[in-house]
């Protein structure tokens, strides 16, 4: 009942197919399905190789040319100043306005073009805002912020759902040289308070509420609670009333209505030095000790260039299906596409449930989307709800050319399903909050057509990647190690952590001198293709053998009746750790016969044993109704592993459904784990 590499359903495994590869696997200390196949490497182009070499051998020339894609109010004195690593400075002395480059620069030639296409099936709303209209709203809100005491270097905290007004707030803050800090709307009062106290905003901009498929989230009430607990008080709070959903009461003297704020006189853009802060973005889960990534303004040049060089778009409609509270939202909902003069789609909804699994296809047709950027979990959700793509056939997707995925591991079956349903290539790529843009990818703008199967692509110009052993020596080609990037890092990488330079050095640069520690594990081929197999914490040690939980998940998800799965390390008195799999069964479709959990579990054990080998010691798998994931789609593997060890776990405020841990605890107890485990805390 598993699905083989050709997509057919089989009752037996073709033992000849992987015979050679399994014998090879037994000689390795790290197991991955990628080891099983040899590929023809035809993805790298001469154009890419030339650009990549130039970025490393002559970075001043390469990035100096990239920076010409945007307009500067003052030319830089030096392209690169690496005299104080890791605090590298780029375009030193140069001044620019990110807001001007993202909005005003396009108005003379693209004033009537749609800048923001907002689509919210949750509120039955579609709104399109042109570049000229965006300029008017941004400049007026900037005028109001200026009158409230916001100036160059001031902070403005934004606590809003994925609505056009949130983008307006970000751009208006930058317009007057201030620094914005967007807080994801799923955070509760405690997390919001810590960010307010750490950033000390002059003004807070919020919405009355957010909307989920089954509930309304009262943002204003959460903000009021946070301010009651906070040691910092802003000068003013600007509140956008979502009148079609929920209006809130305003506190006299402190709160101002959004409509009133927009009555201000428009103001021009204020340039900032290239290395001044554009924004602060706190990583999820940081409450007691906030970790605020500080991004420099010259990141605008890298983002504008990346839309063409990495994603291959010079014009058209771009859709990043994420949230503004995450780095993807900053880079590729707001700034990147606007800097490049594209139309950017803002989708307030889920892949399913809003109201059906057809929304991704509808958005592509209705807004004529050319490229989509999403996470693999979105496709797993669609595949589970509509495995045969019945909803996809209701809509025309001819405008779509490419899909990009990132943020988590994507198993082969999910990727192949998405390519069949959407009819375009699904390209994996790798990047992080700290980098702000891709580390590896298929750089379509340099003529690349794809990437090697299962890999995350090739290093993006500017990233000199290495795989290192624990002792700091460099791994051989194909050998698994810690993925690091040699300094200096390209323009737009985090300049520091807000108010914490020493922590910045300790967290990211102390482990491997002269390198940025990505804290991811993987390997690099002789042709420089990169495979990212797991976060360092997701590699388990089974009787001295290091295994990637993602590699085992890849095999588990080959089974036709498995809709979703996570693998974690669980304690074992003999082997140290053993893999434990929690999986979600897909309901039978049409005339499919019922299959018991016991049958699926036994087939999974056999499948892993054959495709990875006895080395995996895979004997523990159990079905659960649902898996714990954050609203951005990441599985909480660490929380499951700690629960199995009876350790106290603290769930992030962004968890989609904390109630799933009740069923997971029961499932773990079937194997003797989590017997006395305390209930998770929020």
N, C-alpha and C positions, 0 to 999 in steps of 0.2 A: 504493500500500500504506500510505498514511498515513491517519490518522483525522481527519475534518473536524469542524467545529464542531457538527454535528448528531449526531456519533457514528457515521456510516456510513463504510464503507470505499470509497475511490474510487481510481481510477487516474489521474484528472486533477484539476487544481485548478480550482475555480470562480473564474475570473478576475474576474468582476464583483463578487463578494462583498466584496472588500477594496480595490476600485479607488480609491475616494475616500480611504480611510485611508492607502493607500500614498503617494499624492501629498502628503498632509499630513505623513507621516513624513519625507519628504525635506527638509522645511523645518526639521526639528528637529535638535538636536545630540545628543539622547539618545533611544534607540530602545526602545520597549516595546510589547508587544501591547496593553496597556491603552489606548494612544493610538488604537487602531483602532476602538473602540466608544464610543458615547455611551449613557449609562444614564439611566433614570428614577430619580431620587433620592427614594425613599419610605421610607427606613429611619429617618430621624431623627424622634424624637417630641418633643412639647412638654415632656413630663416630663423627658426627657434634657437638652434645651436649658436648662431651668430649673436643673437640678442642676449642669450644667457651668458655666453663667454664675455661679452662686452660688459654686462652688469657686474661681473666679478673682477675682471681685469682692469676695467676703466670705469668705475662707478660714477665718477664725477661727470664724465661725458654722457654716459647712458642716462642717468637720472636728470642731468641738466636738460637733455632733449625731452624727456618725459614731462618735465615741469612746464615746457612750453605749450602744453595742451590747455593750460588754464592761464588766466590773466593775472598779472602781479602789479600792484600799485608802486612797488619799489623793487628793483632787481636785487638779487642776493649778492653778498660780498664773496661768499665761499659756498660751493655746493656741499662739501662734506667737512665736518670738524669731528674727528674721532679721537681727540686729545684726552678725553675723560670717559673711556668705556666703562660700563655699558650705556652711558648717557650720551649717546651719539646725537649730534645735531646735523640737520640737513638744511640747505638753502639759507645759511646763516645771514641774518640782516635783511633778508627778503621779506616783504610785507604783501599781504593779500587779504581779501575778504572772501571767505568760503561762501557766504550767503550771496554775494554778488555773482560769483562764478556759477552757483547753482540755480539762480533765479534771474537777476537783472540782466546778466550777460546774454540771455536767450530772448528777452522780450522784443528787441528790435526786429529779429528775424523769425521768431517762433512764438510771438505773443498770443496767437490764437490756437496754438497747439495744446493739447491736453497734457498737463503736467502730472496731475494726480487723478487716478480713476478709482474712486472709492465704491466698494460693493459690500453691502451688509445684508445678507439674507436673514440675519437675526432680527433686523429692524425693518426689513423690506425697503431698503434704501439704496439707490445708485446715484452717485454724485460725481460730476466731472468738473475739474478746476483747471483753467488754462494757466499758462505761465504769467500772463498779464494779471489775471485775477489773483494768482498766488502772490505776485509782487505787491499788490495793493494791500492784501491782508497782512502779509509779513511786515511790511514797512509801518503799517498803523499799529500793530501790536508792539513792534519794536519801539515806536514812539511812546506808547504807554509805559513800557518797561523802563525806558529812560526817565520818564517823569516820576517814576516811583523809586528812583535812586539806583537803578541797575546801570553799571558802567563797565568799562573794560576790566576784565578780571573778576567781576562779580559772578556769583553762582545763581542759577535759576533751576529749581527742581521741578520736574514735570512728572505728574502722576495721572496718566490718561490711558484710555484704551486705544486700539488701533483705529483712529479716526483722523480725518484730514487736519483737524485743529491741533493734533499733537505734532504733526510735521511743521505746521505754521509756527508753533511755539518753539520748536528746535531752531528753525531758521531765524526767527525774530531775535532769539537770544544771541545767536552768533552775529547777527546784523550789527549789533552795537558793541561787539567785542567781548561779550560775556561768555560764561562757560555753562553749558547745560548738563544736568544730570537726570536722565530719564530713569524712573523706577518702574519696573514691570508691575502692571495693574493687579497681578495675582498676589502681591505681597501684602501681608496683614500689617496692623498698626505697629507692632513691635519692630519688624524689619524696616518699615517706612521711617519710624522714629530714629533708628540708628543712622540711617542715611541722611536724614535732616540734620542731625547733630554733627555728623562728620563733614558734610559739605557746607553747612551753614549758609543756606540760600537767602538771598535778599528778598526774592519773590518765589512763591510756589504757584504753579499753574496746574489745575486739576479739573476733572470732569465730575458731574454729579453721580455718574454710575458707569459700570461696564455691563455687558450682556453676555451671558453664557447660554447654551442650549436650554437649560432647565432652570435658570435662576438669573436674578439681577444682583450684581455686586455693587454695593453702595460705597462708591469711592469717597464721597464727601464725608460720610460717617467715619470711615477708616482714617481719613486725614484728620478729622477733628479729634479722634482718639489719640492719634500719634502726636499731635501738637499739645494735647493736654499733658502728655508724659514727657515731652521734649524739653531739654534745657535751652534750646534755641528757638527764637520766635522770629518769623519772617516779617518784613515790613507790610506785605500785603499778600493775599491769596486771590488769584483770578480763577473763577469757576465757570466752566462751560456747562450750561444746562442742557441736558439731552431731553428736550421737552416731549419728544415722541415716546420716551421710555420712562423717565423719572426725573422730576424736579426736586431740588433740595432747598433747604432754608439757608440763608446767608447770614453770617455773623456781622452785625453792624460794626463798622469801623475797621474790620479786618478784611472782609471778603468783598470782592468786586465781580460783577457779572461780566462774562466774556463779551457780550454785545456792547456793554459800556466801554470796555477796554479798547475795542476797535474803533471807537469814536475819536481817538487821538489823531493828531496830525502825523502824517508819514515822515520818517526820518531816513537819511541816506545811510549807506554802509560805512562801518568803521573798520579800517584795515588793522590787522594784527601781525606781529612778527611770526614767521613761519613756525617757530618752535614753542609759541605760546599754546596753552591748552585750548582745544576745541570743545572737549567734553570730558566728563568723568562717568565711567560706567562701572557700577559695582557688580562683582561676580555674584551669582546666585548662591544663597546659603550663608553668606557672610553677614552675621548679625552682631555678635559680641565684639568682633574685631574686623571691621569693614575693610575690604580690599578693593579700592577704587582704581580701575585702570584709567590712566590719564593719556589721552590721545592728542597729538600735536596738530595744529591747523594745516600744516603742509601735507597731511594725509590726503587732502583733497586732490593733489596731483596724482597720487598712486591710485585712488579710487576712480578718477576720470579715465586714466590710462587702462585700468583693469577691465572696464566695461567693454573696451574694444579688444585689448590684447588677450585677456583671459576668456571672456564670455562671447567675444565675436560680434558684438552689437555696436553699430555706428548710428543706427536709428531704429525706431520701432517701439514696441511695447514690451516691457519687462515686468515680471511678477516674481517677487520674493515672498513666498508664503510663510512668513514668520511674524514676529511681533517687534514693535519699536523698542521694547524694553531689553531686547537682546542685541548683541553686536551685529547680527545679520540685519536687524532692522535699521540700525544706525548706518551701516555701510551700504546696504543694498535695497532698502526700502526708501530711505531718505536721500542720503548724499550721493552715492555712486550714480544712480540713474539720472538724477537731476543735473549733476555736474556734466554728464554726457549729453544732456538735452533730450533724454528719452521720456516716454510716458511710463510712470511707475504705478502699479496696481496695489491698492490697499484692500485686503480681503478680511473682513471681520466675520469669521465663521470657522467651522471645522470641516475636515474632509468628508465626514458623514454627518448625520443628525441635524443638518441645517438647510433644508429639512431631510435631505436624502443623500446618498452617495454620488449624486450627479453634479455636485457644485463645482468641482475642479474642471470638469468638462464644459460646463456652462460658462464659467469665467473665461476660459480660453476662447470659446466661440464669441461670446458677447463683447469682449474687450479686445479681441484679435491679438491675443498674446503670442509673442514670438519666442520667448525663452522663459522657462520656469525654473525657479530655485526652491527646493523644498528639502524635507528630511525623509529618510527611508520609512520611518514610522507612518507617515501619511499614506504611503503606498500599501503598507501592511494593513492599515485600517480599511482602505478601499478594497483591497484584495479579499479581506475577510467578509466585508459587507456585500461585495458584488464581484465574486471571483471570475465570472464569465464576461464581465464588462458590458452588461446589458445597458447600463446608464450611459456608457461611453458612446454607444451607437445612436443615441438620441441627438448628439451634437456633432458639429463639424469642427475638426481640429486642424484644418489645413494650414493655418497660419503658424502653428507651433513648429519650431525647427530643432530645438534642443531642450533637454532637461538636465539640470545640475542638482546633485545631492551632496550633502555634507552633514556634519554634526554628530554622526554616529555610524557604527558599522552597518553596511548594507549587504545582506546575504544575496547570493547569486540568484536564487529563485525569485525573490521579490524584484530584483532589478530586471530580470528577464520578463517577468509578468508585466512590469510597467512599460517596458519597451514594446511588447506586443500590443498592449491596450492603447497606448498613446501614439504608437507608430513612429517614434523618434528615438535617437540615441539617448541613453541615460548615462551621464558622465559623472563619475565620482570625483571629488576633490577634497582637499584637507586644509583646514585653517582653524584658528583659535581666536578667542576674545582678545588675547594679547597681541596677535598679529594684525587683526582688523581687516585682513584681506587674505586671499589664498596663499598657502605655502607651496602646495603642489596642485597641479591641474593639467588638463589638456588645453594648452594655450591656443585657442581657436584663431585668434588674431594673427598668429604666426604660422598659419597654414596647417596646424595639427588637426587631424580628423578624429582622433580618439585616444584611448589609453590602453595599456595592457590589461587583460582581464584581471579583475579583483584588486588592481592597484588603485592608488589615489592620484596617479598621474606622474608628471615630471616636475622637478623644482621650478617654481615661478622665478623669473629673473630677479636677482637680488638675494636669493636664499642659497647659501652654500651648505648643503645638508650632508651630515655624516651619521653613521650608526656606530656608537661607541660601546665598548665593554665596560663592566663595572670599574675596572682599573683605569679607564680613560683611554685605552688603546683602541685603534680603529678596527672595526670589524671587516672581515673579508666580504666580497660581493656575495649577497644571499644569506649572510650570517645575521641572525637577529641581535639587535642591541638597542640601546637608548638612542632615540632620534634627537639630534641636536643641530643647531644652525650656527655656523661660525660667524663671529663678529667681524665687521659691523653689519647690523641688520638694516634692511631697506627702509626708505622713508615711510612713515606712517605707523611703524611698530610703536607700541606703547612707550612713551618717553620716561615714565616712572609710575609709581603708585602714589595716589594723591596723599601728600603730607607724609610720605614714608619711603624715602630714597633707600635707606639701609635695608628695609624689608624687600624692596624691589631687587636689590642685588642678591640678597640671601636666598629668596625663593627661586629665582630664575637663572642665576649665573654662578653661584658658589660651587655647585656640584661638579661642573666641568669648566675649568678656567679657560676663558676665551671663547666660550660657546653659550648659546641660549639653550637651556634644557626644556624641551617641549613637554617632558614628562609623559611622552608616548613611546611605545615600543614598536619596532618594525624592522624592515630591512630594505636595502637598496641594491638593485641589480647592477650588473656590469654596464648596462646602457643607461643607468641613472633613474630608472623607474623606481617608484617608492611604494612600499606596502606598509600601511599602518595597521597593526593587528589589534592593538588594545592600549588603553591607558596602562601605565606601569602597575597600578593597583589591580588591574584585571588579568594579570598573568599569574597563574597558580603553579605551585611546585608540587608535582605528584611523584613521590619517591625519587627525587632528584632530577626529574624531567620537567622543564618549563613548558607549560601549555597555555595557549591563548583561549580564553573563554569564547571569544568571537569566532574562532575557528570551529569549535564544537557547535556553536549556535548555527553556523553555516550549514553543517551537516544535518542538524535537527530540523531546520527549516526546509530541507528537501522533501520531507514527508508531506504527502498531499493533504493529510488531515490536520496538520499543525499550522495554525494561523499566526502565532506569535510565540516567542520563547526567549528565556534568558538562562544563562549558565553561570553559576557562581562557584567559588571554592568553599567546600565544607570540611570541617575538621575530621581527620581520620587518625586513629592511634598508631597505625602502622605506616601509612604513606605520607603523613603530614597533612596533605590536602587531597581531596578527591572532587571531581566535578559533580555538581548537583544541578539538574535541569528542571525548571518550572516551565510548563508549556500550556498554551491555550488551544483547545481543539476547535477546528472549524466545523460548523454544523453541516450535515450532509446536504448536498444540492440536488434538486430534481430527483432522478431515479437512483442516486447513490445509496448503497446499503449502509446500514448502521454499523459502526465499528466501536468496540468497547475501548475504554481507557487502557485496560490491561493489554490488549492487542497492540495498540499504538506504542505503549511503553516498551514492550518487548521488541517491536520492530525498530524503535529508536536505538535501543541498546545494540542490536545487531548491526544497524547501519553505521553507528559511530565506530564500533569495533572493526568493521570492515574498511571503512574509508579513512580512519585515523589509526586504528590498531589497538591492540590490548594495552599499549603504553598509556592510553588515556584513562584506563581504569574507570570507564563510564558504566555504572550500574544503577544509578539513582536518578529517576525521572518521574515526575508526577504532574498530572493535569490540575490546573487551577482556573477559576472563572475569568480572571483578569490579572494583568501584571501591573506593578506600580511604576508609573512613568510621570515625569514632570510635564507641564503644559507645553514644553518645547520638544517633547517626545523622547527624552533620554530615560533609559531604564535605571532604576535605583538598585544596581547590583550590590553596591557596598552595604546598603541597608539590609538587603536580604541576607547577605553573608554574616553580618553582625547579629541579626536576629537568630540565625541558626546557631550562633555561638552563645546565645543567651545574654548578649550585651545590650545595653540600653541604646536605642537609636532615636535620633532626632530628625524628623522628616522636614524637608525644605518646604517653605510656604508655597512653592510653585507646584507641589504634587497635584496631579489631576484628581485622584480619588484615594484618600488615605484609608478608606474602609476596606480596601482590598487586602490589607495586611492581616485582617482577621482570618480569611480563608488561607492565606499563605502560611500563617502560623500553624494552622491545623494540618496543612500539607507537609510542612517540615517535621511535625511531630510524628508522622508516619515512619520516618527514618530515625527517630530518636533524638532529633534536634529540637531546639526551642522549647524544651519541656517546661523550664521555669523562666522563660524569657519575659521580661516586663513589656507591657504594651508600648508601642511607639509614642513619642511625644511630638507635638507640633511646635 
